[in-house]
Amino acid sequence: MAYDLITMGRIGVDLYPLQTGVPLPQVTSFGKFLGGSATNVAVAAARLGRSTAVVTRTGDDPFGTYVHEALRGFGVDDRWVTPVAGLPTPVTFCEIFPPDDFPLYFYRQPKAPDLEIDAHELDLDAIRAARIFWMTGTGLSEEPSRTATVAALAHRAKSGTTVFDLDWRPMFWTDPAQARPFYAEALRHTTVAVGNVDEVEIATGERDPHSAARALLAAGVELAVVKQGPKGVLAVHRDGTTAEVPPLPVKVLNGLGAGDAFGGSLCHGLLDGWDLERLMRYANAAGAIVASRLECSSAMPVPAEIEDALTAGAVL
């Protein structure tokens, strides 16, 4: 079976406060949700009817059991989610100060299991056969995950659509300059690059969205997608096609999962061959819906919700 989408990268447990506008020291209750960017993208695409799987690793602990159960509940294949003895499943906390302040606190010490993905354990044939393969910048931050990620990209050899989620998390790197050569190597093997302004700057040295998009195309991709926050999103294709669309109006509760919803919807539209304008508007709408909700994975919208938002011109 060839999957519509295989993602590779972070997994963990999100413990998000059930109180808004309250600093963590004063929070008294939390909700527990499946988390991790690559995992959330797989969930988002599954919600849209796509066959998805994730390649990652957990601790051999109760939270590891939980993420397996959650993945199956969302219809995401967990066959390539394996335990690492001696390392805990990561936990992430956040604070919620709408509309635009959501500090994240990653507990991934002494090392996150998802950075222990080994190239020799990959099902490279399945990765090559997937219609879309999605990998992340975090996967390049440490060994053996770095070598495994590049091995997957090289074996895939740009077959189908290969997406590089630039996913810049400075706390996972000792020096920002260290990241650029690894990002450059990954870009050589990918067909689509997706990132916000900070992330494209790490990858290309360019902060202006149009300049960064051109630099990503020059680095080897076919489609560059630059998320600009309140200014919307810019997409530039190698064939000269460009789309720049504004964000969908929404009352933000928690913006942390919006990018993952955008990613899953982006994959959905790419699989159907949509034009750039439709693709960006649909992905924007999915992201806006999740920004209006507390959690990430379980907040991912189904098609009818996205279509309703697009029809209304806002998330109501």
Summary of the structure (lengths in Angstrom):
residues: 316
radius of gyration: 17.9
end to end distance: 38.7
largest distance: 52.7
contacts: 1178
relative contact order: 0.14
helix: 43%
strand: 22%
